[in-house]
Amino acid sequence: MTENNREARYLIHLLSCAINEKQAEYWDGIDYSRLLKLSFKHQVFSTIYSVLSEVDGVPSEHMQSFRNYYMNYVQQALMLSSERNAIFDELIENKIRYMPLKGSILKGYYPKEIMRQMGDIDVLYDTNYRDTVARIMSDRGYKNFSSGENSDDYKKEPKLVFEFHRTLFFEESNFNPRFDNLWDLATPDDDNEFLYHMDINNLYLHSVCHMYKHYNFGGCGIRFLADTYLMLKAENDNLDWQWIDQKLNEYGIKDFERNTKELAFAMFEEKELNEAQSALLDTFLTFGIFGTQDNAVKAQLSSLANGNDIDAKVLAKYKLHRLFPPKRKMIADYRVLEKHRYLLPAMYVYRLIKAAFNFKKTKQEIDMINNSKN
């Protein structure tokens, strides 16, 4: 097994102790540089820091490295939290309803919120105010570095990223679970009429769907499993499992949900894994928190091949798709097309020119596509 080595097993032990608030054990023969790299790869170093810092025997120089990473993350989290509060205040001021997503909610299930690492803030909002949100973010010094598919993404240095979601998933994607009546099922906050809380069943369902999307189209890391474990420990008896199972079957991911749920509980209760669970864990460990672009390309090529070999015809079809995406995706990527559809041919030409000017990056992607058939 590629990644299921001693450091990976110790990382899981530390995670189990951290999220279950237990004392961690000291293990001989741990390569702490490798452990730090692995915890960074899966974005869980802040989760394990508190328990590792109480383990006797960890060399001081390695503990200092963990401390540096942790303190840098704490500083980043404080900045992100401050910006989140200020931006949400502006949404309220402009009477824009909004619903925090993903880590913003899931962190509440951890013993301490700082233990759940977050690289950005995800929020669903009333898209009637898309231009207003763009103005708010621009006035606050953010650049719109990505505006397409299902969200508008804004970034401000050093590491402040906000993703404003118009929908939870993109309709042109191979995996597009529908979340109908999401706003109707959500609960308005008692003290803020514009803040909505996603209902508990959709919260779990969205978490599973989000994990599956990354797992199936690029890979994902073990932090997703920790989220699943902690949420179910707290909410299992409060969930409408008949409704959730119906939706999971409708989306075709019931087996995935069951397997990942069983793996999460076996892992974090430190039970012996069966062969299938061990193989699934190895898959999670192999990729970083959101997988790799190479794996995403291979997944899309496999989908185009529809069970057949990835041949020259499939590669050519994928390259054509990358150069000339469907009309709906072009409209999502280039807002000018929302009102001026006649500019679509010009935007395709613009993509080709952009690809030519970014020749090095374009060549790297072409090489990646060509190598993906191997």
C-alpha positions in Angstrom: 0.0 0.0 0.0 1.5 3.2 -1.2 0.8 5.7 1.6 -0.5 3.4 4.4 2.9 3.5 6.2 3.8 3.9 9.8 3.6 7.7 9.6 0.1 7.5 8.0 -1.0 5.1 10.7 0.4 7.4 13.4 -1.4 10.4 11.8 -4.7 8.5 12.1 -4.0 7.6 15.7 -3.3 11.3 16.4 -6.4 12.4 14.6 -8.5 9.8 16.5 -7.1 11.1 19.8 -7.6 14.8 18.9 -11.2 14.5 17.7 -12.2 12.1 20.5 -10.3 14.2 23.1 -8.0 11.4 24.3 -4.3 11.3 25.2 -2.1 10.2 22.3 0.6 7.6 22.6 4.3 7.9 21.7 5.4 5.7 18.8 9.0 4.7 18.2 10.5 5.1 14.8 8.4 8.0 13.5 9.8 10.2 10.8 8.4 13.5 12.0 9.4 15.4 8.8 7.3 12.9 6.9 4.5 13.1 9.4 4.4 16.9 9.1 4.4 16.7 5.3 1.5 14.2 5.4 -0.5 16.3 7.8 0.0 19.3 5.6 -1.0 17.4 2.5 -4.3 16.5 4.2 -4.7 19.9 5.9 -5.0 18.4 9.4 -1.8 19.6 11.2 -3.9 22.0 13.3 -6.1 19.1 14.2 -3.3 17.0 15.6 -1.2 19.8 17.0 -2.7 19.9 20.5 -2.4 16.2 21.1 1.1 15.8 19.6 2.4 18.7 21.7 1.5 16.7 24.8 3.3 13.5 23.7 6.6 13.0 25.6 9.5 12.0 23.4 8.8 14.1 20.2 12.1 15.8 19.3 12.0 19.5 20.1 13.1 20.6 16.6 10.3 18.7 15.0 7.7 20.0 17.5 8.9 23.5 16.7 8.1 22.9 13.0 4.6 21.8 13.9 4.3 24.8 16.2 5.3 27.2 13.4 2.8 25.7 10.9 0.1 25.8 13.6 0.8 29.4 14.6 0.8 30.6 10.9 -2.5 28.9 10.4 -4.0 30.5 13.6 -3.0 33.9 12.2 -4.5 33.1 8.9 -7.7 31.8 10.5 -8.1 35.0 12.5 -7.7 37.2 9.4 -10.2 35.0 7.6 -12.7 35.2 10.5 -12.4 39.0 10.7 -12.9 39.4 7.0 -15.9 37.0 7.1 -17.6 39.0 9.8 -17.0 42.3 7.9 -18.2 40.9 4.6 -21.3 39.3 6.2 -22.1 42.6 7.8 -22.1 44.2 4.3 -24.4 41.4 3.0 -26.8 42.3 5.8 -26.5 46.0 5.1 -27.4 45.3 1.5 -30.2 43.0 2.5 -28.7 40.0 0.8 -29.7 36.6 2.2 -26.8 34.2 2.6 -26.1 30.6 3.8 -22.6 29.5 5.1 -21.5 26.2 3.7 -19.0 23.4 4.2 -16.2 24.0 6.7 -17.9 27.1 8.2 -20.5 24.8 9.6 -18.6 21.5 10.0 -15.9 23.2 12.2 -18.6 23.4 14.9 -18.5 19.6 15.3 -14.8 19.6 16.3 -13.8 19.9 20.0 -12.3 23.2 19.1 -13.2 25.1 15.9 -9.5 25.9 15.2 -8.9 22.2 14.8 -10.9 22.1 11.5 -8.6 23.7 9.0 -10.2 26.0 6.3 -8.5 27.5 3.3 -11.5 29.6 2.3 -15.1 30.6 3.1 -17.9 29.1 1.1 -21.3 30.8 1.1 -24.5 30.4 -0.9 -26.3 33.7 -1.6 -29.2 35.3 -3.4 -27.9 35.6 -7.0 -30.2 38.6 -7.7 -27.4 40.5 -5.9 -24.5 39.1 -7.9 -23.3 42.5 -9.1 -23.7 43.9 -5.6 -21.5 41.2 -4.1 -18.9 41.8 -6.9 -18.9 45.5 -5.9 -18.6 44.7 -2.2 -15.6 42.4 -2.8 -13.9 44.8 -5.2 -14.3 47.6 -2.7 -12.7 45.4 0.0 -9.6 44.8 -2.3 -10.6 41.4 -3.6 -9.8 40.2 -7.1 -12.3 37.9 -8.9 -9.8 35.2 -9.9 -12.5 32.8 -11.0 -16.1 33.4 -12.2 -17.7 30.3 -13.6 -19.5 27.1 -13.2 -21.4 27.4 -9.9 -19.5 30.1 -7.9 -17.7 33.5 -8.1 -14.3 33.2 -6.3 -12.5 36.2 -4.8 -9.0 36.5 -3.4 -7.1 39.1 -1.5 -3.5 38.7 -0.4 -2.0 37.1 1.5 -4.4 34.1 1.7 -8.0 35.3 1.9 -10.4 33.5 -0.4 -14.2 33.6 -0.5 -16.3 31.5 -2.8 -19.8 32.9 -3.4 -21.9 30.0 -4.7 -24.8 30.5 -7.0 -25.7 26.8 -6.8 -24.1 23.9 -4.9 -23.2 22.0 -8.1 -22.8 22.8 -11.8 -25.3 21.4 -14.2 -22.7 20.7 -16.9 -20.8 18.4 -14.6 -21.0 14.6 -14.8 -22.2 14.7 -11.2 -24.9 17.2 -10.5 -27.1 16.3 -7.5 -30.1 18.6 -7.3 -30.8 20.3 -4.0 -34.3 21.6 -4.6 -36.0 23.8 -2.0 -32.7 24.4 -0.2 -33.7 27.9 0.9 -37.2 26.8 1.9 -35.9 24.0 4.1 -33.2 26.3 5.7 -33.9 28.1 9.0 -33.5 31.9 9.2 -31.3 32.9 12.1 -33.1 34.2 15.2 -31.1 37.4 15.4 -30.3 38.0 11.7 -33.1 37.7 9.1 -30.6 37.5 6.2 -28.6 34.6 7.6 -29.9 31.1 6.8 -28.8 27.8 8.4 -28.9 24.8 6.1 -31.2 22.1 7.5 -29.3 19.1 9.0 -30.3 16.6 6.4 -29.1 18.7 3.5 -26.0 19.5 5.5 -25.0 15.9 5.7 -26.1 15.1 2.1 -24.1 18.0 0.8 -21.1 16.9 2.7 -21.3 13.4 1.2 -21.9 14.8 -2.3 -19.0 17.2 -2.0 -16.7 14.4 -0.8 -17.8 12.1 -3.7 -17.3 14.9 -6.3 -13.7 15.3 -5.2 -13.1 11.6 -4.7 -14.4 10.6 -8.1 -13.0 13.5 -10.1 -9.6 14.1 -8.6 -9.3 12.3 -5.3 -9.7 13.7 -1.7 -8.0 13.4 1.6 -8.9 12.0 5.1 -10.2 15.3 6.5 -13.5 14.5 4.8 -13.6 11.3 6.8 -13.1 13.2 10.0 -15.9 15.6 9.1 -18.2 12.6 8.5 -17.3 10.9 11.7 -17.8 13.9 13.9 -21.1 15.0 12.3 -22.6 11.6 12.5 -21.5 11.2 16.2 -23.4 14.3 17.0 -26.4 14.1 14.6 -27.0 10.5 13.7 -30.3 10.2 15.7 -31.5 13.6 14.4 -31.2 12.7 10.7 -34.0 11.6 8.5 -32.3 8.5 7.2 -35.2 7.4 5.0 -35.1 10.7 3.1 -31.3 10.8 3.0 -31.1 7.2 1.7 -33.7 8.0 -1.0 -31.5 10.9 -2.2 -28.3 8.9 -2.0 -29.9 6.2 -4.2 -31.2 8.8 -6.6 -27.7 10.3 -6.9 -26.1 6.8 -7.3 -23.8 7.2 -4.3 -25.4 5.1 -1.6 -22.6 2.5 -1.6 -20.0 5.3 -1.5 -21.7 6.9 1.5 -22.0 3.6 3.4 -18.3 2.6 2.7 -16.9 5.9 3.7 -19.0 6.1 6.8 -18.0 2.7 7.9 -14.3 3.5 7.2 -14.5 6.7 9.2 -15.9 5.0 12.3 -13.4 2.1 12.0 -10.5 4.5 11.6 -11.3 7.0 14.3 -12.4 4.3 16.8 -9.1 2.6 15.9 -10.6 -0.7 15.0 -8.9 -3.2 12.7 -9.8 -2.5 9.1 -10.9 -5.2 6.7 -9.3 -5.6 3.3 -11.8 -3.4 1.5 -11.5 -0.6 4.1 -7.8 -0.8 4.0 -7.8 -0.4 0.2 -10.2 2.5 0.4 -8.1 4.2 3.1 -5.1 3.9 0.9 -6.9 5.7 -1.9 -7.8 8.6 0.5 -4.2 8.7 1.8 -2.6 8.7 -1.7 -4.2 12.0 -2.7 -4.0 15.4 -0.9 -7.0 17.2 0.5 -8.6 17.8 -2.9 -6.7 15.3 -5.0 -4.6 16.1 -8.1 -5.3 17.6 -11.5 -3.7 14.6 -13.1 -6.2 12.3 -11.4 -9.1 14.6 -12.4 -8.0 14.5 -16.1 -7.9 10.7 -16.0 -11.3 10.5 -14.4 -12.8 12.8 -17.2 -11.0 10.7 -19.9 -12.4 7.5 -18.4 -15.9 9.0 -18.4 -15.5 10.0 -22.1 -14.2 6.5 -22.9 -17.3 5.0 -21.3 -15.6 1.8 -20.2 -13.4 1.4 -23.3 -9.7 2.1 -23.7 -8.5 5.7 -23.7 -7.4 5.9 -27.3 -6.4 8.8 -29.6 -10.0 9.5 -30.4 -10.9 10.0 -26.8 -7.9 12.2 -26.2 -8.8 14.3 -29.2 -12.4 14.6 -28.0 -11.2 15.8 -24.6 -8.8 18.4 -26.0 -11.6 19.7 -28.2 -13.9 19.9 -25.2 -11.2 21.9 -23.3 -10.7 24.3 -26.1 -14.4 24.7 -27.0 -16.5 24.0 -23.8 -20.3 23.8 -24.1 -22.3 27.0 -24.4 -23.6 26.8 -20.8 -20.1 26.6 -19.4 -18.9 29.5 -21.6 -21.7 31.6 -20.2 -20.7 30.6 -16.7 -17.1 31.4 -17.3 -17.6 34.7 -19.1 -20.4 36.9 -17.6 -20.5 39.1 -20.7 -22.3 36.3 -22.5 -25.2 36.4 -20.1 -26.6 39.5 -21.9 -24.6 39.3 -25.1 -24.8 35.7 -26.5 -23.8 36.9 -29.9 -20.2 37.3 -28.5 -19.9 33.5 -28.0 -17.7 33.0 -31.2 -15.5 35.9 -30.1 -15.0 34.4 -26.6 -14.0 31.0 -28.1 -11.3 32.9 -30.1 -10.3 34.7 -26.9 -9.8 31.3 -25.2 -7.5 30.2 -28.0 -5.5 33.4 -27.8 -5.3 33.1 -24.1 -4.1 29.5 -24.4 -1.4 30.6 -26.9 -0.1 33.4 -24.7 0.0 30.9 -21.8 1.9 28.4 -24.0 4.0 26.8 -21.1 0.9 26.1 -19.0 -1.1 24.9 -22.1 1.7 22.6 -23.1 1.9 21.1 -19.6 -1.8 20.4 -19.7 -1.5 18.8 -23.2 1.4 16.6 -22.0 -0.7 15.6 -19.0 -3.6 14.6 -21.2 -1.4 12.6 -23.5 0.3 10.8 -20.6 -3.1 10.0 -19.0 -3.7 7.1 -21.4 -0.8 5.3 -19.9 
